[in-house]
Amino acid sequence: MKRSMALWVNISFRVFVAFAYTLLGAYVAFWSSFDLGTWNGVSIVLLLGILFILYGLFRIWRAYLYFREADESSNYAEYED
């Protein structure tokens, strides 16, 4: 089934935001000069960057699932037993 333009815009926006979170995490973890202290010997900035990277990867996965399920949910009047 052909996907609508609205679906492509939605998926593109989701992927763009996911990559933005991932790049933000890489910047915070490795290139920023902030000093928020340490927690158990690990820099809090590094932990925060890793959290952003993981969230970005999670959003990429969710965009993929949304793309994959777009065809399955197009049959609104048909129900499976």
C-alpha positions, 0 to 999 in steps of 0.5 A: 500500500502506498504511504501518504505524505503525512506519514512520510513527514511524520517519520522524517521528523521522528528520525530527525529528532532521534538523530538530534538527540544522539548528536546532542549526547555525543556533544555533551559526553565528549566535546563539551567543557562543562564540569558538573562533578563526578558520581562514583568516579565517573563524570556526570557530563559523560553519564548525561551524554550517554543518556542522551545517546541511548534516548536517541537510539530508542527514538530511532527504534520507535520511528522504525516500529512506527514505519513498520506498523503503518501498513498494518493499521490501515485496515480500520474496519477489519478485525482479526480473530 
